[in-house]
Amino acid sequence: MGKKPFVWQMIKEAIEELGGTAYYSDIKTYIWNKFGDVNEGTINAQIVVCTVNHPSRIHYPENKKPRSSD
């Protein structure tokens, strides 16, 4: 098997395949079924980073800079 994608890319794929909305457990199950062993804490943290309406997302360095509207 080739190199795994970044976890944020796995999450994006999971959300798209799950119809645009999902619970944490749905995302994690999708990722584990497709990509195998991925750290649960990493998935949880990346879900927060990727969720624009999650209150604690502002504490991650990825979200300190303004986002492009492209």
Biopython code that builds the backbone (N, CA, C, O; Angstrom):
import numpy as np
from Bio.PDB.StructureBuilder import StructureBuilder

atoms = [
    (1, "MET", "N", (0.849, -1.182, 0.000)),
    (1, "MET", "CA", (0.000, 0.000, 0.000)),
    (1, "MET", "C", (0.889, 1.237, 0.000)),
    (1, "MET", "O", (1.948, 1.251, 0.628)),
    (2, "GLY", "N", (0.455, 2.267, -0.701)),
    (2, "GLY", "CA", (1.219, 3.503, -0.778)),
    (2, "GLY", "C", (1.113, 4.326, 0.490)),
    (2, "GLY", "O", (0.538, 3.900, 1.491)),
    (3, "LYS", "N", (1.672, 5.490, 0.417)),
    (3, "LYS", "CA", (1.658, 6.403, 1.555)),
    (3, "LYS", "C", (0.227, 6.872, 1.854)),
    (3, "LYS", "O", (-0.539, 7.195, 0.947)),
    (4, "LYS", "N", (-0.108, 6.900, 3.138)),
    (4, "LYS", "CA", (-1.434, 7.363, 3.555)),
    (4, "LYS", "C", (-1.542, 8.865, 3.362)),
    (4, "LYS", "O", (-0.541, 9.574, 3.456)),
    (5, "PRO", "N", (-2.754, 9.362, 3.092)),
    (5, "PRO", "CA", (-2.942, 10.810, 3.018)),
    (5, "PRO", "C", (-2.859, 11.417, 4.420)),
    (5, "PRO", "O", (-2.877, 10.700, 5.421)),
    (6, "PHE", "N", (-2.769, 12.738, 4.476)),
    (6, "PHE", "CA", (-2.826, 13.422, 5.769)),
    (6, "PHE", "C", (-4.181, 13.152, 6.405)),
    (6, "PHE", "O", (-5.163, 12.897, 5.707)),
    (7, "VAL", "N", (-4.232, 13.211, 7.752)),
    (7, "VAL", "CA", (-5.479, 12.910, 8.452)),
    (7, "VAL", "C", (-6.582, 13.883, 8.051)),
    (7, "VAL", "O", (-7.735, 13.471, 7.930)),
    (8, "TRP", "N", (-6.267, 15.165, 7.840)),
    (8, "TRP", "CA", (-7.312, 16.101, 7.425)),
    (8, "TRP", "C", (-7.903, 15.697, 6.075)),
    (8, "TRP", "O", (-9.085, 15.928, 5.823)),
    (9, "GLN", "N", (-7.096, 15.101, 5.217)),
    (9, "GLN", "CA", (-7.603, 14.632, 3.930)),
    (9, "GLN", "C", (-8.508, 13.405, 4.115)),
    (9, "GLN", "O", (-9.499, 13.244, 3.402)),
    (10, "MET", "N", (-8.160, 12.550, 5.068)),
    (10, "MET", "CA", (-9.004, 11.401, 5.390)),
    (10, "MET", "C", (-10.358, 11.871, 5.896)),
    (10, "MET", "O", (-11.397, 11.329, 5.518)),
    (11, "ILE", "N", (-10.336, 12.892, 6.761)),
    (11, "ILE", "CA", (-11.576, 13.434, 7.319)),
    (11, "ILE", "C", (-12.432, 14.037, 6.214)),
    (11, "ILE", "O", (-13.640, 13.803, 6.163)),
    (12, "LYS", "N", (-11.818, 14.804, 5.341)),
    (12, "LYS", "CA", (-12.545, 15.410, 4.220)),
    (12, "LYS", "C", (-13.216, 14.329, 3.380)),
    (12, "LYS", "O", (-14.390, 14.446, 3.031)),
    (13, "GLU", "N", (-12.471, 13.284, 3.059)),
    (13, "GLU", "CA", (-13.034, 12.181, 2.282)),
    (13, "GLU", "C", (-14.184, 11.515, 3.028)),
    (13, "GLU", "O", (-15.223, 11.222, 2.437)),
    (14, "ALA", "N", (-14.004, 11.279, 4.314)),
    (14, "ALA", "CA", (-15.047, 10.633, 5.111)),
    (14, "ALA", "C", (-16.330, 11.456, 5.098)),
    (14, "ALA", "O", (-17.415, 10.913, 4.890)),
    (15, "ILE", "N", (-16.212, 12.750, 5.316)),
    (15, "ILE", "CA", (-17.389, 13.627, 5.332)),
    (15, "ILE", "C", (-18.080, 13.603, 3.973)),
    (15, "ILE", "O", (-19.306, 13.518, 3.900)),
    (16, "GLU", "N", (-17.306, 13.677, 2.910)),
    (16, "GLU", "CA", (-17.898, 13.638, 1.566)),
    (16, "GLU", "C", (-18.627, 12.324, 1.329)),
    (16, "GLU", "O", (-19.740, 12.318, 0.802)),
    (17, "GLU", "N", (-18.010, 11.210, 1.715)),
    (17, "GLU", "CA", (-18.615, 9.895, 1.505)),
    (17, "GLU", "C", (-19.820, 9.657, 2.419)),
    (17, "GLU", "O", (-20.707, 8.872, 2.084)),
    (18, "LEU", "N", (-19.854, 10.333, 3.570)),
    (18, "LEU", "CA", (-20.950, 10.168, 4.526)),
    (18, "LEU", "C", (-22.072, 11.183, 4.309)),
    (18, "LEU", "O", (-22.967, 11.307, 5.144)),
    (19, "GLY", "N", (-22.025, 11.901, 3.202)),
    (19, "GLY", "CA", (-23.132, 12.780, 2.842)),
    (19, "GLY", "C", (-23.043, 14.205, 3.346)),
    (19, "GLY", "O", (-24.033, 14.933, 3.285)),
    (20, "GLY", "N", (-21.889, 14.630, 3.843)),
    (20, "GLY", "CA", (-21.703, 16.017, 4.237)),
    (20, "GLY", "C", (-21.794, 16.298, 5.725)),
    (20, "GLY", "O", (-21.343, 17.352, 6.174)),
    (21, "THR", "N", (-22.357, 15.397, 6.495)),
    (21, "THR", "CA", (-22.401, 15.543, 7.955)),
    (21, "THR", "C", (-22.176, 14.174, 8.590)),
    (21, "THR", "O", (-22.553, 13.145, 8.027)),
    (22, "ALA", "N", (-21.555, 14.177, 9.774)),
    (22, "ALA", "CA", (-21.291, 12.904, 10.444)),
    (22, "ALA", "C", (-20.896, 13.148, 11.890)),
    (22, "ALA", "O", (-20.424, 14.228, 12.247)),
    (23, "TYR", "N", (-21.094, 12.145, 12.706)),
    (23, "TYR", "CA", (-20.615, 12.167, 14.082)),
    (23, "TYR", "C", (-19.141, 11.783, 14.091)),
    (23, "TYR", "O", (-18.648, 11.168, 13.145)),
    (24, "TYR", "N", (-18.432, 12.151, 15.176)),
    (24, "TYR", "CA", (-17.027, 11.761, 15.323)),
    (24, "TYR", "C", (-16.868, 10.257, 15.095)),
    (24, "TYR", "O", (-15.970, 9.819, 14.376)),
    (25, "SER", "N", (-17.751, 9.476, 15.715)),
    (25, "SER", "CA", (-17.636, 8.015, 15.624)),
    (25, "SER", "C", (-17.769, 7.532, 14.183)),
    (25, "SER", "O", (-17.085, 6.588, 13.786)),
    (26, "ASP", "N", (-18.635, 8.162, 13.396)),
    (26, "ASP", "CA", (-18.790, 7.779, 11.986)),
    (26, "ASP", "C", (-17.506, 8.058, 11.204)),
    (26, "ASP", "O", (-17.069, 7.238, 10.396)),
    (27, "ILE", "N", (-16.911, 9.222, 11.454)),
    (27, "ILE", "CA", (-15.674, 9.608, 10.773)),
    (27, "ILE", "C", (-14.552, 8.638, 11.131)),
    (27, "ILE", "O", (-13.832, 8.153, 10.257)),
    (28, "LYS", "N", (-14.414, 8.362, 12.426)),
    (28, "LYS", "CA", (-13.339, 7.459, 12.867)),
    (28, "LYS", "C", (-13.522, 6.055, 12.295)),
    (28, "LYS", "O", (-12.553, 5.434, 11.858)),
    (29, "THR", "N", (-14.743, 5.556, 12.293)),
    (29, "THR", "CA", (-15.005, 4.226, 11.741)),
    (29, "THR", "C", (-14.663, 4.186, 10.259)),
    (29, "THR", "O", (-14.048, 3.228, 9.789)),
    (30, "TYR", "N", (-15.052, 5.206, 9.530)),
    (30, "TYR", "CA", (-14.727, 5.268, 8.104)),
    (30, "TYR", "C", (-13.210, 5.228, 7.899)),
    (30, "TYR", "O", (-12.699, 4.454, 7.090)),
    (31, "ILE", "N", (-12.506, 6.074, 8.646)),
    (31, "ILE", "CA", (-11.048, 6.154, 8.498)),
    (31, "ILE", "C", (-10.388, 4.830, 8.854)),
    (31, "ILE", "O", (-9.524, 4.359, 8.115)),
    (32, "TRP", "N", (-10.773, 4.224, 9.963)),
    (32, "TRP", "CA", (-10.152, 2.958, 10.368)),
    (32, "TRP", "C", (-10.455, 1.842, 9.377)),
    (32, "TRP", "O", (-9.595, 1.005, 9.106)),
    (33, "ASN", "N", (-11.665, 1.822, 8.837)),
    (33, "ASN", "CA", (-12.016, 0.785, 7.868)),
    (33, "ASN", "C", (-11.249, 0.956, 6.561)),
    (33, "ASN", "O", (-10.873, -0.031, 5.928)),
    (34, "LYS", "N", (-11.017, 2.197, 6.155)),
    (34, "LYS", "CA", (-10.345, 2.426, 4.873)),
    (34, "LYS", "C", (-8.826, 2.494, 4.994)),
    (34, "LYS", "O", (-8.115, 1.958, 4.144)),
    (35, "PHE", "N", (-8.316, 3.151, 6.046)),
    (35, "PHE", "CA", (-6.885, 3.428, 6.134)),
    (35, "PHE", "C", (-6.150, 2.622, 7.204)),
    (35, "PHE", "O", (-4.925, 2.698, 7.297)),
    (36, "GLY", "N", (-6.872, 1.860, 8.002)),
    (36, "GLY", "CA", (-6.224, 1.040, 9.019)),
    (36, "GLY", "C", (-5.902, 1.829, 10.277)),
    (36, "GLY", "O", (-6.687, 2.668, 10.718)),
    (37, "ASP", "N", (-4.748, 1.550, 10.844)),
    (37, "ASP", "CA", (-4.351, 2.109, 12.129)),
    (37, "ASP", "C", (-3.996, 3.595, 12.011)),
    (37, "ASP", "O", (-2.935, 3.962, 11.505)),
    (38, "VAL", "N", (-4.913, 4.436, 12.494)),
    (38, "VAL", "CA", (-4.687, 5.880, 12.569)),
    (38, "VAL", "C", (-5.010, 6.272, 14.004)),
    (38, "VAL", "O", (-6.042, 5.869, 14.540)),
    (39, "ASN", "N", (-4.147, 7.043, 14.620)),
    (39, "ASN", "CA", (-4.293, 7.422, 16.028)),
    (39, "ASN", "C", (-5.604, 8.169, 16.270)),
    (39, "ASN", "O", (-5.901, 9.155, 15.596)),
    (40, "GLU", "N", (-6.384, 7.687, 17.240)),
    (40, "GLU", "CA", (-7.684, 8.289, 17.545)),
    (40, "GLU", "C", (-7.555, 9.742, 18.000)),
    (40, "GLU", "O", (-8.363, 10.587, 17.614)),
    (41, "GLY", "N", (-6.549, 10.032, 18.814)),
    (41, "GLY", "CA", (-6.348, 11.405, 19.285)),
    (41, "GLY", "C", (-6.037, 12.360, 18.138)),
    (41, "GLY", "O", (-6.478, 13.509, 18.144)),
    (42, "THR", "N", (-5.281, 11.885, 17.161)),
    (42, "THR", "CA", (-4.973, 12.698, 15.992)),
    (42, "THR", "C", (-6.236, 12.971, 15.185)),
    (42, "THR", "O", (-6.459, 14.091, 14.726)),
    (43, "ILE", "N", (-7.058, 11.943, 15.015)),
    (43, "ILE", "CA", (-8.319, 12.140, 14.290)),
    (43, "ILE", "C", (-9.181, 13.167, 15.023)),
    (43, "ILE", "O", (-9.703, 14.094, 14.403)),
    (44, "ASN", "N", (-9.330, 13.006, 16.336)),
    (44, "ASN", "CA", (-10.153, 13.947, 17.111)),
    (44, "ASN", "C", (-9.650, 15.376, 16.979)),
    (44, "ASN", "O", (-10.437, 16.295, 16.755)),
    (45, "ALA", "N", (-8.347, 15.568, 17.117)),
    (45, "ALA", "CA", (-7.771, 16.908, 17.017)),
    (45, "ALA", "C", (-7.980, 17.501, 15.625)),
    (45, "ALA", "O", (-8.307, 18.681, 15.496)),
    (46, "GLN", "N", (-7.795, 16.697, 14.594)),
    (46, "GLN", "CA", (-7.954, 17.191, 13.233)),
    (46, "GLN", "C", (-9.416, 17.481, 12.895)),
    (46, "GLN", "O", (-9.694, 18.376, 12.097)),
    (47, "ILE", "N", (-10.344, 16.748, 13.482)),
    (47, "ILE", "CA", (-11.765, 17.066, 13.298)),
    (47, "ILE", "C", (-12.038, 18.463, 13.841)),
    (47, "ILE", "O", (-12.730, 19.251, 13.197)),
    (48, "VAL", "N", (-11.504, 18.777, 15.013)),
    (48, "VAL", "CA", (-11.684, 20.114, 15.598)),
    (48, "VAL", "C", (-11.098, 21.176, 14.676)),
    (48, "VAL", "O", (-11.742, 22.190, 14.409)),
    (49, "VAL", "N", (-9.890, 20.950, 14.192)),
    (49, "VAL", "CA", (-9.228, 21.912, 13.306)),
    (49, "VAL", "C", (-10.047, 22.132, 12.037)),
    (49, "VAL", "O", (-10.129, 23.256, 11.541)),
    (50, "CYS", "N", (-10.647, 21.082, 11.517)),
    (50, "CYS", "CA", (-11.385, 21.161, 10.253)),
    (50, "CYS", "C", (-12.821, 21.675, 10.400)),
    (50, "CYS", "O", (-13.484, 21.945, 9.399)),
    (51, "THR", "N", (-13.296, 21.810, 11.619)),
    (51, "THR", "CA", (-14.685, 22.207, 11.845)),
    (51, "THR", "C", (-14.765, 23.710, 12.091)),
    (51, "THR", "O", (-14.298, 24.201, 13.119)),
    (52, "VAL", "N", (-15.356, 24.433, 11.151)),
    (52, "VAL", "CA", (-15.358, 25.898, 11.242)),
    (52, "VAL", "C", (-16.214, 26.436, 12.383)),
    (52, "VAL", "O", (-15.970, 27.549, 12.849)),
    (53, "ASN", "N", (-17.197, 25.690, 12.841)),
    (53, "ASN", "CA", (-18.048, 26.181, 13.920)),
    (53, "ASN", "C", (-17.743, 25.542, 15.281)),
    (53, "ASN", "O", (-18.564, 25.625, 16.195)),
    (54, "HIS", "N", (-16.594, 24.919, 15.422)),
    (54, "HIS", "CA", (-16.194, 24.327, 16.700)),
    (54, "HIS", "C", (-15.502, 25.412, 17.523)),
    (54, "HIS", "O", (-14.504, 25.975, 17.072)),
    (55, "PRO", "N", (-16.011, 25.720, 18.730)),
    (55, "PRO", "CA", (-15.473, 26.837, 19.506)),
    (55, "PRO", "C", (-13.979, 26.755, 19.831)),
    (55, "PRO", "O", (-13.310, 27.786, 19.899)),
    (56, "SER", "N", (-13.452, 25.558, 20.030)),
    (56, "SER", "CA", (-12.045, 25.457, 20.426)),
    (56, "SER", "C", (-11.082, 25.414, 19.238)),
    (56, "SER", "O", (-9.872, 25.320, 19.443)),
    (57, "ARG", "N", (-11.577, 25.479, 18.017)),
    (57, "ARG", "CA", (-10.696, 25.423, 16.846)),
    (57, "ARG", "C", (-9.729, 26.603, 16.790)),
    (57, "ARG", "O", (-8.672, 26.503, 16.168)),
    (58, "ILE", "N", (-10.076, 27.711, 17.427)),
    (58, "ILE", "CA", (-9.225, 28.905, 17.388)),
    (58, "ILE", "C", (-7.922, 28.722, 18.153)),
    (58, "ILE", "O", (-7.009, 29.537, 18.021)),
    (59, "HIS", "N", (-7.827, 27.670, 18.946)),
    (59, "HIS", "CA", (-6.629, 27.435, 19.746)),
    (59, "HIS", "C", (-5.538, 26.680, 18.988)),
    (59, "HIS", "O", (-4.444, 26.480, 19.517)),
    (60, "TYR", "N", (-5.823, 26.265, 17.773)),
    (60, "TYR", "CA", (-4.852, 25.534, 16.967)),
    (60, "TYR", "C", (-4.134, 26.501, 16.027)),
    (60, "TYR", "O", (-4.765, 27.396, 15.464)),
    (61, "PRO", "N", (-2.831, 26.335, 15.851)),
    (61, "PRO", "CA", (-2.062, 27.283, 15.033)),
    (61, "PRO", "C", (-2.546, 27.381, 13.590)),
    (61, "PRO", "O", (-2.403, 28.430, 12.962)),
    (62, "GLU", "N", (-3.115, 26.303, 13.059)),
    (62, "GLU", "CA", (-3.619, 26.331, 11.685)),
    (62, "GLU", "C", (-4.726, 27.364, 11.504)),
    (62, "GLU", "O", (-4.953, 27.867, 10.403)),
    (63, "ASN", "N", (-5.404, 27.669, 12.597)),
    (63, "ASN", "CA", (-6.565, 28.556, 12.516)),
    (63, "ASN", "C", (-6.288, 29.966, 13.042)),
    (63, "ASN", "O", (-7.226, 30.729, 13.274)),
    (64, "LYS", "N", (-5.043, 30.313, 13.228)),
    (64, "LYS", "CA", (-4.683, 31.650, 13.698)),
    (64, "LYS", "C", (-4.706, 32.678, 12.570)),
    (64, "LYS", "O", (-4.882, 33.870, 12.820)),
    (65, "LYS", "N", (-4.529, 32.226, 11.342)),
    (65, "LYS", "CA", (-4.499, 33.151, 10.209)),
    (65, "LYS", "C", (-5.853, 33.138, 9.495)),
    (65, "LYS", "O", (-6.556, 32.128, 9.514)),
    (66, "PRO", "N", (-6.214, 34.254, 8.868)),
    (66, "PRO", "CA", (-7.493, 34.292, 8.146)),
    (66, "PRO", "C", (-7.513, 33.283, 7.002)),
    (66, "PRO", "O", (-6.481, 32.996, 6.395)),
    (67, "ARG", "N", (-8.677, 32.760, 6.720)),
    (67, "ARG", "CA", (-8.822, 31.816, 5.625)),
    (67, "ARG", "C", (-9.157, 32.541, 4.339)),
    (67, "ARG", "O", (-9.799, 33.591, 4.348)),
    (68, "SER", "N", (-8.722, 31.977, 3.255)),
    (68, "SER", "CA", (-9.038, 32.505, 1.948)),
    (68, "SER", "C", (-10.484, 32.147, 1.605)),
    (68, "SER", "O", (-10.995, 31.130, 2.074)),
    (69, "SER", "N", (-11.127, 32.947, 0.818)),
    (69, "SER", "CA", (-12.502, 32.654, 0.415)),
    (69, "SER", "C", (-12.571, 31.890, -0.892)),
    (69, "SER", "O", (-13.649, 31.695, -1.455)),
    (70, "ASP", "N", (-11.416, 31.459, -1.369)),
    (70, "ASP", "CA", (-11.386, 30.737, -2.653)),
    (70, "ASP", "C", (-11.967, 29.363, -2.500)),
    (70, "ASP", "O", (-12.028, 28.607, -3.470)),
]
sb = StructureBuilder()
sb.init_structure("model")
sb.init_model(0)
sb.init_chain("A")
sb.init_seg("    ")
for serial, (resi, resn, name, xyz) in enumerate(atoms, 1):
    if name == "N":
        sb.init_residue(resn, " ", resi, " ")
    sb.init_atom(name, np.array(xyz, "f"), 0.0, 1.0, " ", f" {name:<3s}", serial, name[0])
structure = sb.get_structure()
